[in-house]
């Protein structure tokens, strides 16, 4: 369900489970990126993240990307061995066919706009 089990929800869950870090919540509506919102660009520093250069990335860093959008509208976590964990975007607010997955980061590299590291 968007706003709960979406890409940001997955990032929050991973940080809590793997790093014992509780990230803040950002209320969001379905297709906020189409409705003029910019959840990630306006919120990453409030959530305790700083932007880093791609040359600095390591396991646990967050990536943001733009997919058919004017603003970053998708994100995930870099895992070891050039893999990433993310929650694929759904085609509707509730889409149970889109479960979180681990896959090679290279599929998303050309869409990545930000690399972030938790610094809170």
C-alpha positions as CSV (number, residue, x, y, z in Angstrom):
1,X,0.0,0.0,0.0
2,X,1.5,3.3,-1.0
3,X,2.6,5.4,1.9
4,X,3.2,2.3,4.0
5,X,4.8,-0.4,1.9
6,X,6.4,1.7,-0.8
7,X,10.0,2.4,-1.6
8,X,10.4,4.9,1.3
9,X,8.6,2.5,3.6
10,X,11.1,-0.2,2.7
11,X,14.1,2.2,3.3
12,X,12.6,3.0,6.7
13,X,12.1,-0.7,7.6
14,X,15.6,-1.6,6.5
15,X,17.3,1.1,8.5
16,X,15.3,0.1,11.6
17,X,16.0,-3.6,11.2
18,X,19.6,-3.5,10.0
19,X,20.9,-0.4,11.7
20,X,18.5,0.3,14.6
21,X,17.8,3.7,13.2
22,X,14.2,5.0,13.2
23,X,13.7,7.4,10.3
24,X,11.0,9.9,10.4
25,X,7.7,9.5,8.5
26,X,6.7,11.6,5.6
27,X,3.0,11.5,4.8
28,X,2.5,11.0,1.1
29,X,-0.3,10.5,-1.4
30,X,-0.4,8.1,-4.3
31,X,1.5,9.7,-7.3
32,X,2.8,12.7,-5.2
33,X,5.5,13.2,-7.8
34,X,2.8,13.9,-10.4
35,X,0.8,16.1,-8.1
36,X,3.7,18.6,-7.7
37,X,5.3,17.0,-4.7
38,X,9.1,16.4,-4.2
39,X,9.2,14.1,-1.2
40,X,12.8,12.9,-1.6
41,X,14.6,16.1,-2.5
42,X,12.8,18.2,0.1
43,X,13.0,15.5,2.8
44,X,16.3,13.6,2.7
45,X,18.1,16.1,4.9
46,X,15.2,16.2,7.4
47,X,15.5,12.5,7.6
48,X,19.2,12.7,8.6
49,X,20.8,12.0,5.2
50,X,23.5,13.9,3.4
51,X,24.2,13.7,-0.3
52,X,27.5,12.0,-1.3
53,X,29.3,11.4,-4.5
54,X,28.8,8.1,-6.4
55,X,32.5,7.4,-5.9
56,X,32.0,7.3,-2.1
57,X,29.0,4.8,-2.0
58,X,29.1,1.8,0.2
59,X,26.7,-0.8,1.5
60,X,23.7,0.7,3.2
61,X,23.7,4.0,1.3
62,X,20.5,5.1,-0.3
63,X,20.0,5.9,-4.0
64,X,17.2,8.0,-5.5
65,X,16.2,8.1,-9.1
66,X,13.7,9.6,-11.5
67,X,11.6,7.3,-13.5
68,X,9.2,9.0,-15.9
69,X,9.1,12.0,-13.5
70,X,10.4,15.6,-13.1
71,X,11.6,14.8,-9.6
72,X,13.2,11.8,-7.9
73,X,10.4,9.4,-7.3
74,X,12.0,6.1,-6.4
75,X,14.6,4.9,-4.1
76,X,16.4,1.9,-2.6
77,X,19.4,0.7,-0.6
78,X,22.8,-0.3,-2.0
79,X,23.7,-3.8,-0.8
80,X,27.0,-5.6,-1.2
81,X,28.2,-7.0,-4.5
82,X,26.5,-4.2,-6.5
83,X,23.0,-5.3,-5.6
84,X,20.2,-3.1,-4.5
85,X,17.1,-3.6,-2.4
86,X,14.0,-1.7,-3.5
87,X,10.3,-1.8,-3.8
88,X,9.3,-1.6,-7.5
89,X,6.7,1.1,-8.2
90,X,3.2,-0.2,-8.6
91,X,0.8,0.7,-11.3
92,X,-2.0,1.5,-8.8
93,X,-2.0,2.4,-5.1
94,X,-2.5,-1.2,-3.9
95,X,-0.7,-3.7,-6.1
96,X,0.3,-6.9,-4.4
97,X,2.2,-8.1,-7.5
98,X,5.0,-5.6,-6.7
99,X,7.0,-7.0,-3.8
100,X,10.4,-5.8,-2.6
101,X,13.3,-7.3,-4.4
102,X,17.0,-7.6,-4.6
103,X,18.6,-7.1,-8.0
104,X,21.7,-5.6,-9.7
105,X,22.0,-1.8,-9.2
106,X,23.1,-1.4,-12.9
107,X,19.5,-1.5,-14.0
108,X,18.9,1.8,-12.2
109,X,22.3,3.6,-12.6
110,X,21.2,5.8,-15.5
111,X,18.2,7.1,-13.6
112,X,20.0,7.7,-10.3
113,X,20.0,11.4,-9.3
114,X,21.2,11.2,-5.7
115,X,23.3,9.0,-3.5
116,X,22.7,9.5,0.2
117,X,24.3,8.4,3.5
118,X,22.7,8.5,6.9
119,X,24.4,11.1,9.0
120,X,21.8,11.7,11.7
